[in-house]
Amino acid sequence: MRRKSFYSVVFFAAFLFGFGIAKTTQAENVKIGGTGLGLGIMKIFAEAFEKSHPGAKIMVIPSLGSSGGIKALLNGALDIAVSGRPLIGEELGKGIDAKEIAKSPFIFIVNKNVTKDGLTPQELEEIFRGETLTWPDGKRIRLVLRPETDTATKMVRGISPGMNQAVSLAMSREGMIHAITDQESADIVEKIPGTLASSTLIQIYSEKRQVKILSFNGIEPGVKGLGDGSYPLSIPLYLVTPPKILQTAQKFLDFIYSEDGCKILTENGNIVVHGSKRDKR
């Protein structure tokens, strides 16, 4: 009986020891989410990272928006938040850190059946004002609006004082198409003829969206135009992290900041912000 008890203790101890090893060697799951414009690129990063780090799991959460992602990070629901803006207001002084990693052209997209290839600021203003209701071929223009507090809406308003007024007029009209997230907006443009919406090159490239990208004031949006200043509209991409970062999350960040990570950013319509490499040290 005593021998049986001895073997039972040994077996139980071995079980606990083995479980402890399994638990400590198992890679941590990393949850990342936030603005919809950065989710496609994060999925590309996650796939590449998981291939070189067996057992690691990067979970990309559906769009929460920049503010929603930062709130989720503060509440411990995310390990990394993706934001289209720096920290503001009450987010400051919470111990979290936001680093800009890239800039991408802010663009206008249309359904692939639209024959027009570009818009001038004046043409865009007339569409938002409701003065121009059809495309050159006579098909109806269906404008897709975003929430008032969304970064995309603020970007469009910031093009000019006239554009700011035109957005207010568009927001006040009945029967307009509204999209909550970046993904919903792109879905609508892909499916509905005549649609026009704002977006970012990083989202369209990383999600392989089947839409037409318009030139703006005669300039094609791209990394070259953004780099030499000829294309005027851009939006930043920030990664927001808590005071204490999981080991796997830090490795994932290091991968994003690496040469391979920078290549992925560039291939998907971004200018890499050089500070990202410096900040990781």
C-alpha positions in Angstrom: 0.0 0.0 0.0 2.9 2.3 0.9 4.6 1.4 -2.4 1.4 2.1 -4.3 1.1 5.5 -2.6 4.8 6.3 -3.5 4.2 5.5 -7.2 1.0 7.6 -7.1 2.9 10.6 -5.7 5.7 10.1 -8.3 3.2 9.9 -11.1 1.3 12.9 -10.0 4.5 15.0 -9.6 5.6 13.9 -13.0 2.2 14.9 -14.4 2.4 18.4 -12.8 6.0 18.8 -14.0 5.1 17.9 -17.5 2.1 20.2 -17.5 4.3 23.0 -16.2 6.8 22.5 -19.0 4.0 22.4 -21.6 2.5 25.6 -20.2 5.7 27.5 -20.0 6.9 26.5 -23.4 3.6 27.1 -25.1 3.7 30.4 -27.2 1.4 33.1 -26.0 -1.6 34.1 -28.1 -1.3 37.7 -29.1 -4.5 39.7 -29.8 -4.3 42.7 -32.0 -7.1 45.0 -33.3 -8.2 48.6 -33.9 -8.6 50.7 -37.0 -9.9 48.8 -40.1 -7.3 50.3 -42.4 -4.5 48.4 -40.6 -6.2 45.0 -40.2 -5.3 43.6 -43.7 -1.6 44.3 -43.2 -1.6 42.9 -39.7 -3.0 39.6 -41.1 -0.1 39.5 -43.6 2.3 40.2 -40.8 0.7 37.5 -38.7 0.9 34.8 -41.4 4.5 35.5 -42.1 5.4 35.7 -38.4 3.6 32.4 -37.5 5.5 30.6 -40.3 8.8 31.5 -38.7 7.6 31.0 -35.1 5.8 27.6 -34.8 3.2 27.6 -32.1 2.8 31.4 -32.0 -0.7 32.7 -32.7 -1.5 36.2 -33.7 -5.2 36.8 -33.5 -6.4 39.8 -35.6 -9.8 41.1 -34.2 -12.4 42.6 -36.6 -12.5 46.4 -36.8 -12.9 48.3 -33.6 -11.8 51.7 -34.9 -8.8 53.5 -33.5 -10.5 54.7 -30.3 -12.2 51.3 -29.8 -8.8 49.5 -30.2 -7.1 51.8 -27.7 -9.9 51.3 -25.2 -9.7 47.6 -25.6 -5.9 47.7 -25.0 -6.4 49.8 -21.8 -8.9 47.2 -20.6 -6.6 44.3 -21.3 -8.6 42.9 -24.1 -5.9 43.5 -26.7 -2.1 43.1 -26.6 -1.5 45.5 -29.4 -3.8 48.2 -30.8 -3.7 49.5 -34.4 -4.5 53.2 -34.7 -4.8 55.7 -37.5 -4.0 58.6 -35.2 -1.7 59.4 -32.2 -2.9 59.2 -28.6 -5.2 62.0 -27.6 -7.1 63.3 -24.5 -7.6 60.8 -21.7 -5.5 58.2 -23.6 -2.4 60.2 -22.6 -0.8 59.6 -19.3 -2.2 56.0 -19.1 1.3 54.4 -19.5 0.6 53.2 -23.0 2.8 54.0 -26.0 2.0 54.8 -29.6 4.6 54.6 -32.3 4.0 55.6 -35.9 5.3 52.9 -38.2 4.1 54.0 -41.7 2.2 56.4 -43.8 -0.2 55.4 -46.6 -1.9 57.5 -49.3 -5.5 58.5 -48.4 -7.4 57.7 -51.6 -10.8 57.7 -53.3 -12.2 54.5 -54.7 -15.1 53.6 -57.0 -16.9 50.5 -58.2 -15.1 48.9 -61.1 -17.9 49.8 -63.5 -17.3 53.6 -63.1 -15.6 54.9 -66.3 -14.0 57.9 -64.6 -10.3 57.5 -63.6 -9.8 60.6 -61.4 -11.3 63.5 -59.5 -10.2 67.1 -58.9 -10.9 68.7 -55.6 -13.6 70.8 -57.2 -15.3 67.8 -58.7 -15.2 66.0 -55.4 -16.7 69.0 -53.6 -19.5 69.2 -56.2 -20.3 65.5 -55.6 -20.5 65.9 -51.9 -22.6 69.1 -52.2 -25.1 67.1 -54.4 -24.5 69.4 -57.4 -23.1 66.5 -59.5 -25.3 63.4 -59.3 -24.1 61.3 -62.2 -20.9 60.0 -63.7 -19.9 61.1 -67.3 -21.7 58.1 -68.7 -25.0 59.1 -67.0 -24.9 56.4 -64.3 -25.9 57.6 -60.8 -23.2 58.5 -58.3 -23.7 56.7 -55.0 -21.6 58.4 -52.3 -20.6 56.3 -49.3 -20.3 58.3 -46.1 -18.4 57.4 -42.9 -19.3 58.3 -39.2 -18.7 61.9 -38.2 -16.0 61.0 -35.7 -14.2 58.6 -38.1 -10.6 59.5 -39.3 -11.8 59.2 -42.9 -14.4 61.8 -42.5 -11.9 64.2 -40.8 -9.5 63.6 -43.6 -12.1 64.5 -46.3 -13.2 67.6 -44.3 -9.5 68.7 -44.1 -9.0 68.8 -47.8 -10.3 72.4 -47.9 -12.8 74.7 -46.3 -15.2 74.2 -49.2 -14.8 70.4 -48.8 -15.6 70.7 -45.1 -18.9 72.5 -45.9 -19.6 69.9 -48.6 -19.3 67.0 -46.2 -21.7 68.7 -43.8 -24.2 69.0 -46.6 -23.8 65.4 -47.6 -24.2 64.3 -44.0 -27.5 66.2 -43.8 -29.1 64.6 -46.9 -31.5 61.7 -46.6 -31.1 58.4 -48.3 -27.3 58.5 -48.2 -25.2 55.3 -47.9 -23.4 55.0 -44.6 -20.6 52.6 -43.7 -19.4 52.1 -40.1 -16.1 50.4 -40.8 -13.4 50.5 -43.4 -14.2 46.9 -44.4 -17.9 47.7 -44.8 -17.2 50.7 -46.9 -14.9 48.7 -49.3 -17.5 45.9 -49.4 -20.2 48.4 -50.6 -17.9 49.8 -53.3 -17.1 46.3 -54.6 -20.8 45.3 -54.8 -22.8 48.4 -55.7 -22.5 50.1 -59.2 -21.6 53.8 -59.2 -20.3 53.9 -55.6 -17.6 56.3 -54.5 -15.9 56.2 -51.1 -12.7 57.2 -49.4 -10.1 54.6 -48.3 -6.3 54.0 -48.0 -3.9 52.4 -50.3 -2.7 50.1 -47.5 -6.2 48.7 -47.1 -6.9 48.2 -50.8 -3.6 46.5 -51.4 -3.4 44.3 -48.3 -7.0 43.1 -48.6 -6.7 42.8 -52.4 -9.9 44.7 -53.0 -11.6 44.6 -56.4 -12.1 48.4 -56.8 -10.8 51.2 -59.0 -8.4 53.6 -57.4 -8.9 57.2 -58.6 -6.2 59.8 -59.2 -6.6 63.0 -57.1 -6.1 66.3 -58.9 -4.2 64.4 -61.7 -1.8 62.6 -59.4 -1.9 58.8 -59.0 -1.7 57.7 -55.4 1.4 55.7 -54.5 4.5 55.4 -52.4 6.5 57.5 -55.0 4.0 60.4 -55.0 3.8 60.4 -51.3 7.5 60.3 -50.9 8.2 63.3 -53.2 5.2 65.3 -52.0 3.3 65.3 -55.3 0.4 63.3 -53.8 -1.0 65.4 -50.9 -3.2 63.1 -48.9 -1.9 60.6 -46.4 -2.9 58.8 -43.2 -0.5 57.4 -40.5 -0.5 53.9 -39.0 0.4 53.6 -35.3 1.0 50.6 -33.1 -0.1 51.1 -29.5 1.3 49.0 -26.7 0.8 48.6 -23.0 3.5 49.2 -20.3 4.2 45.5 -20.0 4.4 43.7 -23.4 4.0 39.9 -23.8 7.2 38.2 -25.0 5.5 36.9 -28.1 4.0 40.4 -28.8 7.5 42.0 -28.5 8.8 39.4 -31.0 5.9 40.2 -33.3 6.7 44.0 -33.1 10.4 43.2 -33.8 9.4 41.4 -36.9 7.3 44.3 -38.1 10.3 46.6 -37.5 12.7 44.2 -39.3 13.9 44.5 -42.9 11.3 41.8 -43.9 8.6 43.8 -42.1 9.5 47.0 -43.8 9.4 45.3 -47.2 5.9 44.1 -46.5 4.8 47.6 -45.6 6.3 49.1 -48.7 4.8 46.4 -51.0 1.4 47.3 -49.6 1.4 51.0 -50.3 3.2 52.5 -47.4 6.2 54.7 -46.7 8.0 53.2 -43.7 8.6 55.7 -40.9 12.3 55.4 -40.1 11.6 56.1 -36.4 10.0 52.7 -36.1 13.4 51.0 -36.4 15.1 53.4 -34.0 12.3 53.1 -31.4 12.5 49.4 -31.0 16.0 49.6 -29.6 
